[in-house]
């Protein structure tokens, strides 16, 4: 049996006064607030992107989620557009990062 090389993305959530970090595979989907954090946009902007069919959605457990691969593709296209139209202007970066599954596990932080 072979183990596939799978990329993961680190997700950090804050709930009930605790910050929890964990990894999800690239082929998973994120909630709308997590998608907004990944793209560094507002939740309202994510709703607009969904309505304009610029982001695909999937229904999981009675809620709407957005595939991570689609979010990364959108982010890459948007950053390429920014590079060509806004030369010299600083760009913000997302707090979510892509990691190889071989890297060390993410610990829970009790902040």
C-alpha positions as CSV (number, residue, x, y, z in Angstrom):
1,X,0.0,0.0,0.0
2,X,1.4,3.4,-1.0
3,X,0.9,6.7,0.8
4,X,0.0,9.5,-1.5
5,X,1.6,12.9,-1.2
6,X,-1.3,15.1,-0.1
7,X,-1.1,18.8,0.5
8,X,-3.0,20.3,3.5
9,X,-3.9,23.8,4.6
10,X,-3.7,25.0,8.1
11,X,-6.9,26.4,9.6
12,X,-7.2,28.4,12.8
13,X,-10.6,29.0,14.5
14,X,-11.4,31.0,17.6
15,X,-14.4,29.7,19.5
16,X,-15.5,30.0,23.1
17,X,-12.3,31.9,24.0
18,X,-10.0,29.1,22.6
19,X,-7.9,29.2,19.4
20,X,-7.7,25.8,17.7
21,X,-5.5,25.1,14.7
22,X,-5.8,22.0,12.5
23,X,-5.0,20.9,9.0
24,X,-7.5,19.9,6.3
25,X,-6.7,18.3,2.9
26,X,-6.6,20.5,-0.2
27,X,-9.5,18.5,-1.7
28,X,-11.8,19.5,1.2
29,X,-14.1,22.5,1.4
30,X,-14.3,25.5,3.8
31,X,-17.2,27.3,5.3
32,X,-18.0,30.8,4.1
33,X,-16.2,32.6,7.0
34,X,-13.1,30.4,6.5
35,X,-13.2,31.2,2.8
36,X,-13.3,34.9,3.5
37,X,-10.3,34.6,5.8
38,X,-8.3,32.7,3.2
39,X,-9.1,35.3,0.5
40,X,-8.6,38.2,3.0
41,X,-12.0,39.6,2.0
42,X,-15.3,40.2,3.9
43,X,-18.0,37.6,4.3
44,X,-20.3,39.8,2.2
45,X,-17.7,39.7,-0.7
46,X,-17.7,35.9,-0.5
47,X,-21.5,35.9,-0.9
48,X,-21.2,38.2,-3.9
49,X,-18.6,35.9,-5.5
50,X,-20.9,32.9,-5.0
51,X,-23.9,34.8,-6.4
52,X,-21.9,35.8,-9.5
53,X,-20.8,32.2,-9.9
54,X,-17.1,33.1,-9.6
55,X,-16.8,30.6,-6.7
56,X,-18.4,27.1,-6.9
57,X,-20.2,25.7,-3.9
58,X,-20.9,22.3,-2.5
59,X,-23.6,21.3,0.0
60,X,-22.1,19.5,3.0
61,X,-24.1,18.5,6.1
62,X,-26.9,21.0,5.3
63,X,-24.6,24.0,4.8
64,X,-22.8,25.6,1.9
65,X,-19.0,25.1,1.6
66,X,-16.5,26.2,-1.0
67,X,-13.8,23.8,-2.3
68,X,-10.3,24.8,-1.1
69,X,-8.8,24.2,-4.6
70,X,-11.3,26.7,-6.1
71,X,-10.4,29.3,-3.4
72,X,-6.7,28.9,-4.1
73,X,-7.3,29.2,-7.9
74,X,-9.4,32.4,-7.3
75,X,-6.7,33.8,-5.0
76,X,-4.0,33.1,-7.5
77,X,-5.9,34.7,-10.4
78,X,-6.7,37.7,-8.2
79,X,-3.1,38.2,-7.1
80,X,-1.9,37.9,-10.8
81,X,-4.4,40.6,-11.7
82,X,-3.3,42.8,-8.9
83,X,0.4,42.4,-9.9
84,X,-0.4,43.7,-13.4
85,X,-2.7,46.5,-12.4
86,X,-1.3,47.8,-9.1
87,X,2.4,47.8,-9.4
88,X,4.2,49.1,-6.3
89,X,1.2,48.8,-4.0
90,X,1.5,46.6,-1.0
91,X,-0.6,43.5,-0.9
92,X,-1.9,41.7,2.2
93,X,-1.3,38.0,2.8
94,X,-3.6,35.4,4.2
95,X,-3.1,33.8,7.6
96,X,-3.9,30.4,6.1
97,X,-1.0,28.5,4.7
98,X,-0.5,25.5,2.5
99,X,1.7,22.8,4.1
100,X,3.0,19.4,3.1
101,X,1.4,16.6,5.0
102,X,4.9,15.5,6.1
103,X,5.3,18.5,8.3
104,X,4.8,18.5,12.0
105,X,1.3,18.4,13.4
106,X,-0.4,21.6,14.5
107,X,-1.0,21.9,18.2
108,X,-4.0,23.3,20.0
109,X,-3.4,26.7,21.6
110,X,-5.4,27.8,24.6
111,X,-5.4,31.5,24.1
